[in-house]
Each structure stands twice: as structure tokens, then as C-alpha cells.
Amino acid sequence: MVKRALPMSVNAVYFCVYLAGIQFETLAEIINRRKRHMFVLRSLNALLFAALFSYSALAQVAIGYLDLNTILTQYPDMNQANAELASYEEKLGGDIRVFQDYLNSQIQAYVEKQKTGLSDFEKSKYEEVLERLNTEYQERITFAQQDLIRKRGELMSPAIIGIDKALRELAASKNLDCVIQRENEAGIPVLVFAPENADLTVEVLKHLGWRLTEEQKTAPPFNVDPGNTSIGFTNVELVLANMPAIKSMEVVLAAYQKKLTRDFESKQATQLALVNDYNDKRANEQPPEDELRQMARMEKEILKLNNEIRQFPQFADAMLQERRIKLMGPELNTLQSAIDKIAADNGFTFILNQTMSTGV
């Protein structure tokens, strides 16, 4: 009997697709271009059944799957690797901040020079230098991000090599024809339905000698024999794009994103006004004592706002994702239930996800 082994996997598909920048408006355009090649399907079950039934395959093969992310989180040296990565990230960030401070000082110097008057030629030269510095600043950020990815790969290399070796040995000993990774390289789940007894994750952990969680200790044993394996394919992106609730949800999220954007712009405007006020006060060569105290408070407020502005994009992303999860919950549960039912009704052993964005 095929059991639902991947609860909420459709949720993971949806959010990975969203984070990869796939917008449903874009999907709608793609669908419209392909309408002459598709039947207009009026219900969720009909859409899923057509996708699954049209691309099913029956084969005498032994297939297993594993969750690489789960295995990696249980890497014994993970805490040490994370600590080293955090330290390296802090160093890269420190270098970026030093250059950012230098860039800001050059911008401030340019502002001060403008107060005394600059010729068009001098102004052009200053702006040319600032543009070059800003380009270098962006390049440094890009390089730091790439360097961080390289460092992460370097730290995780022993784990990846060990997992690959264990997987090959297990596949050979259990006569497996194929092992599917639950997620592809883009982080989008490939499997949306599979039998529990085909999960090789715990076996790999045992083979490596890594610690198991209490839940993993009681997991059903891996037990797959070659037989009539029925494999179905669906496209979660297409199904989601055809669900009526998606468009209304995107409208709500777009409005929320505009609100976050207004909040961000408000912080920027407040900081700019504060900086201008501070510079005006600093222009006074001998400010009174109370004004000096006020300037000290302004400096703290400017730094506080600068920190908030720097962190705001990450905060906004988190808030948008939280809102999206809340709005999408019922629809994703409906979709997963439909997949489970169609798999059971049609005897599918595995259902794989195809996405236009990654070509799975």
C-alpha cells in the first residue's frame, strides 16, 4: 500500500519556487502561450489527474529516495562548520563595512565641498570618483557572497564525500536501480508522493555512523524490491497557477509589500532629514552645550536608523514569507490531499514534480 510519506511537501515546493523569484503572473503568461497545446481543465482533481495520467510509467525497477538536507543537519561536525562559517562571514562583512564607511566619508566630503561651491569640471570629477567607488562597493559585495558560498562548500566537503560514498555502497548492497534526492539543486522538491519504506535517509545515517533522532530510531525499515513501480509526474507550479485563490492571495501580498516599502522609505526619509539637521548644527563652529548634547543624541539615532535600514530588506522578506505561509496554508493542504487521493486511486508508487523553472 502506498502511503503519504512527504507531508507538506507541496508547501516546500511553493515556497522554494517563490523564493527563486517565480511569479504567478509570469506563469499565467506561459500558460496562455501554451493554451493551444492544453485542454482547459475545470477542477483541481481533473488538472492533477491529467498531468499524472498523461506522464505515468510502469517499470520493473527498485527505487529509493533520501533527504539530503536532513542528513547534512545531522553531520557531527556541523556546529563547528557553522561556527567557522559565521566567523568567516563576519570577517567578510567587516571588510565590506570598512569600505562602506570610506565610501560614505567620500560622499560626505563631496557634500561639504558643494557647500563651498564647485565648478562643473570639479563636480564631474567628484561624481566620477564616487561612481567608481560605488561600483567597487557592489563588486566587493558580490565577491563576498561568492566567497562565502565557496567557503561553505569547503567546510561541507567532507560530509558530502562521506554521504556520496555511503549512498553508493548502500545502493549496491540493496540492488537499487535508482536513488532520487527529494530536492533538486534549486531547492525545489522533486518528490511529492512516495512510499515510506523507500526512504533511504535513515539507512544512510546508520551507514555513516551518525547520531539518529528519536523519531528516526523508530522509522519504518527500508524495504524495496524490484516490482511494478508506477511513476507519475505532475507540475505543481501549473496546478497552483490554476487555483482560483492564488490570484487573490497575490493581490493581498502585493498590498502588504507596498506597505513594507512605504515603511522603508519613511525610515530613509527620517534618516535623511536627521542627517541634514545634524550637518546644519555641525556647521556652527562653537555650538552651545545643549546643542552638543542634542547632536550626540542625533548621532545615536542616525546610527540606529542606519542599522534598521540595513536590516530592513531581510526583515521584509521574512514578514512577506510569514504572511504568505498563513494565506497559502489551506490551499496547499487541499493540493496535497488531491495528490494523495489520485495516487491512491490510480496506484502510483511515486509522483515526481516537474517544474518549468528548473526543467526537472
C-alpha positions in Angstrom: 0.0 0.0 0.0 1.3 3.4 -0.9 1.4 5.8 1.9 1.9 9.5 2.0 5.5 9.9 3.1 6.1 13.5 2.4 3.7 15.7 4.4 3.6 19.3 3.4 6.0 18.7 0.5 3.8 20.8 -1.7 4.3 23.7 0.7 8.0 23.3 0.3 7.6 23.3 -3.5 5.6 26.5 -3.4 7.9 28.5 -1.1 11.0 27.4 -2.9 9.5 28.5 -6.2 8.5 31.8 -4.6 12.0 32.4 -3.2 13.5 31.6 -6.6 11.6 34.5 -8.0 8.9 32.7 -9.9 5.8 34.9 -10.1 2.4 33.5 -10.9 1.8 36.4 -13.4 4.7 35.1 -15.4 3.4 31.6 -15.2 0.0 32.8 -16.4 1.7 34.2 -19.5 3.4 31.0 -20.1 0.2 29.1 -19.7 -1.6 31.4 -22.2 1.1 30.8 -24.8 0.6 27.1 -24.4 -3.1 27.0 -24.3 -3.4 25.6 -27.9 -1.5 22.6 -26.6 -3.6 22.1 -23.4 -7.1 21.2 -22.5 -8.9 23.7 -20.4 -9.3 21.8 -17.1 -12.1 23.0 -14.8 -11.2 21.3 -11.5 -8.2 20.7 -9.4 -8.6 16.9 -9.5 -9.1 16.9 -13.2 -5.9 19.0 -13.7 -3.9 16.8 -11.4 -5.2 13.6 -12.9 -4.5 14.8 -16.5 -0.9 15.7 -15.5 -0.3 12.5 -13.7 -2.0 10.1 -16.0 -0.5 11.6 -19.1 3.0 11.1 -17.9 2.9 7.8 -15.9 5.3 5.0 -16.4 5.4 1.4 -15.3 8.7 -0.3 -14.8 10.5 -3.3 -13.1 12.9 -1.2 -11.0 13.9 -0.8 -7.4 13.9 2.9 -6.4 14.8 4.6 -3.2 14.9 8.3 -2.1 16.7 10.3 0.5 16.5 13.7 2.2 20.0 15.2 1.8 19.2 18.3 3.9 18.1 16.1 6.8 21.3 14.1 6.6 23.5 17.2 6.4 21.9 18.8 9.5 23.0 15.7 11.5 26.6 16.0 10.3 28.6 15.5 13.6 30.9 18.5 12.8 28.0 20.7 11.7 28.3 23.1 14.8 32.0 23.5 14.2 31.4 24.2 10.5 28.7 26.7 11.2 30.9 28.5 13.7 33.8 28.7 11.2 31.4 29.9 8.5 29.9 32.6 10.8 33.4 33.8 11.7 34.4 33.9 8.1 31.1 35.7 7.2 31.8 38.3 10.0 35.3 38.9 8.6 33.9 39.4 5.1 31.2 41.7 6.5 33.8 43.7 8.4 35.8 44.3 5.3 32.7 45.4 3.5 31.7 47.8 6.3 35.2 49.4 6.3 34.9 50.1 2.6 31.3 51.3 3.1 32.5 53.8 5.7 35.2 55.0 3.3 32.6 55.4 0.6 30.3 57.3 3.0 33.1 59.6 4.0 33.8 60.4 0.4 30.2 61.2 -0.2 30.1 63.4 2.8 33.3 65.2 1.7 31.6 65.8 -1.7 28.5 67.3 0.1 30.7 69.6 2.1 32.6 70.7 -1.0 29.4 71.5 -2.7 28.6 74.0 0.1 31.7 76.0 -0.7 31.0 75.8 -4.5 32.3 73.6 -7.2 32.9 74.2 -10.9 31.2 71.9 -13.3 34.5 70.3 -14.0 35.2 69.6 -10.3 31.7 68.4 -9.8 32.1 66.0 -12.7 35.4 64.6 -11.3 34.0 64.1 -7.9 30.9 62.3 -9.3 33.2 60.1 -11.5 35.2 59.0 -8.4 32.0 58.3 -6.4 30.5 56.3 -9.2 33.7 54.2 -9.4 33.8 53.7 -5.7 30.1 52.7 -5.6 30.8 50.2 -8.5 33.7 48.7 -6.5 31.5 48.5 -3.4 28.9 46.5 -5.3 31.6 44.3 -6.7 33.0 43.6 -3.2 29.6 42.6 -2.0 29.1 40.2 -4.9 32.6 38.7 -4.4 32.0 38.3 -0.7 28.8 36.4 -1.4 30.5 34.1 -3.8 33.4 33.6 -1.4 31.0 32.7 1.3 29.4 30.0 -0.9 32.9 28.7 -1.7 33.8 28.6 2.0 30.5 26.8 2.8 31.3 24.2 0.2 34.8 23.7 1.5 33.6 23.2 5.1 30.9 20.7 4.0 33.1 18.8 1.5 34.0 16.0 4.0 30.3 15.4 4.7 29.3 15.4 1.1 32.1 13.0 0.1 31.1 10.7 3.0 27.4 10.7 2.1 28.2 10.0 -1.6 30.3 7.0 -0.6 27.7 5.7 1.8 24.9 6.1 -0.7 26.8 4.2 -3.5 27.6 1.4 -1.1 24.0 1.1 0.1 22.6 1.3 -3.4 24.9 -1.6 -4.5 24.1 -3.7 -1.4 20.4 -3.3 -1.8 20.3 -3.7 -5.6 18.8 -0.3 -6.2 18.4 0.9 -9.8 17.8 4.5 -8.8 18.0 6.8 -5.8 16.1 10.1 -6.0 17.0 13.1 -4.0 13.9 14.7 -2.5 15.0 18.2 -3.6 16.9 19.3 -6.7 19.8 21.8 -6.7 17.5 24.7 -6.8 15.9 23.6 -3.5 12.6 22.6 -5.2 11.3 19.1 -4.1 11.3 16.5 -6.8 9.1 14.1 -4.9 5.6 15.0 -3.9 4.4 11.4 -3.1 6.4 8.3 -2.2 6.1 5.2 0.0 7.6 5.4 3.4 9.5 2.1 3.0 11.5 3.6 0.1 13.1 6.3 2.3 16.8 5.6 2.4 17.7 8.6 4.7 18.0 6.7 8.0 19.9 3.9 6.3 22.5 6.4 5.1 22.8 7.9 8.6 23.3 4.5 10.1 25.9 3.6 7.4 27.8 6.8 8.2 27.5 6.1 12.0 25.9 9.5 12.7 23.5 10.1 15.5 19.8 9.4 14.9 16.9 11.4 16.3 14.4 9.6 18.5 11.9 9.7 15.6 14.4 8.2 13.2 15.1 5.3 15.6 11.5 4.1 15.2 11.2 4.9 11.5 9.9 2.1 9.2 12.8 0.0 7.8 13.9 0.4 4.2 12.4 -2.4 2.3 12.2 -2.1 -1.5 12.2 -5.0 -4.0 12.1 -4.7 -7.8 8.5 -4.8 -8.9 5.9 -3.0 -10.9 6.7 0.6 -9.9 4.2 3.1 -11.2 5.7 6.6 -11.6 3.6 9.6 -12.2 4.6 13.2 -12.9 2.8 16.4 -12.1 3.7 20.1 -12.3 3.0 21.8 -9.0 3.6 25.3 -10.5 1.0 24.8 -13.1 -1.5 23.4 -10.7 -1.0 26.3 -8.2 -1.2 28.8 -11.1 -4.7 27.5 -11.9 -6.0 27.6 -8.4 -8.5 30.5 -8.1 -7.3 31.5 -4.6 -3.8 32.3 -5.9 -4.6 35.5 -7.7 -6.5 37.0 -4.8 -3.7 36.0 -2.5 -1.1 37.7 -4.7 -3.2 40.9 -4.6 -3.2 40.8 -0.8 0.6 40.2 -0.7 1.3 42.9 -3.2 -0.6 45.4 -1.0 1.4 44.2 2.0 4.6 44.6 0.1 3.7 48.2 -0.8 3.1 48.9 2.9 6.6 47.5 3.8 8.1 49.6 1.0 6.4 52.7 2.4 7.8 51.9 5.9 11.3 51.5 4.4 11.1 54.8 2.5 9.8 56.5 5.6 12.8 55.4 7.6 15.1 56.6 4.8 13.4 60.0 4.8 13.6 60.3 8.5 17.3 59.5 8.5 18.0 61.9 5.6 16.2 64.8 7.5 18.1 63.9 10.6 21.4 63.9 8.8 20.7 67.3 7.2 19.7 68.7 10.6 22.8 67.3 12.2 25.1 68.8 9.4 23.4 72.2 9.9 24.2 72.1 13.6 27.7 70.9 13.0 28.3 73.9 10.7 28.3 76.1 13.8 31.9 76.3 14.9 31.1 77.0 18.5 27.7 75.3 19.3 26.3 75.8 22.8 26.4 72.9 25.3 22.8 71.9 25.0 23.2 71.7 21.2 26.2 69.5 21.6 24.2 67.1 23.7 21.4 67.2 21.1 23.9 66.4 18.4 25.2 63.4 20.4 21.6 62.1 20.7 21.2 62.7 16.9 24.3 60.7 16.2 23.0 57.7 18.1 19.6 58.0 16.3 21.3 58.2 12.9 23.3 55.1 13.6 20.2 53.3 14.9 18.2 54.2 11.8 21.1 53.2 9.6 21.2 49.7 11.2 17.4 49.4 10.8 17.6 50.4 7.2 20.4 47.9 6.5 18.4 45.1 8.1 15.0 46.0 6.7 15.2 44.1 3.4 15.8 40.8 5.3 13.1 41.7 7.8 10.6 42.5 5.0 11.4 39.2 3.3 10.7 37.3 6.5 7.4 39.2 7.1 6.3 38.5 3.5 7.1 34.8 3.8 5.2 34.6 7.1 2.2 36.3 5.6 2.4 34.0 2.5 2.6 30.9 4.6 -0.5 31.9 6.5 -2.5 32.7 3.4 -1.4 29.6 1.4 -1.9 27.0 4.2 -5.5 25.9 3.3 -4.8 25.8 -0.5 -1.6 23.8 -0.1 -3.3 21.3 2.1 -6.1 20.9 -0.5 -3.5 20.4 -3.2 -1.6 17.8 -1.2 -4.8 15.9 -0.4 -5.7 15.8 -4.1 -2.3 14.4 -4.9 -2.6 11.8 -2.2 -6.1 10.7 -3.4 -5.1 10.5 -7.1 -2.0 8.5 -6.2 -4.1 6.0 -4.2 -6.9 5.8 -6.8 -4.5 5.2 -9.7 -1.9 3.0 -7.9 1.0 5.4 -8.3 4.1 4.4 -6.3 5.9 7.7 -6.8 4.8 11.1 -8.0 7.5 13.4 -9.2 7.3 17.2 -9.6 8.1 18.8 -13.0 8.7 22.5 -13.0 9.2 24.8 -16.0 11.5 26.9 -13.9 14.1 24.2 -13.4 13.4 21.6 -16.1 13.0 18.8 -13.6 
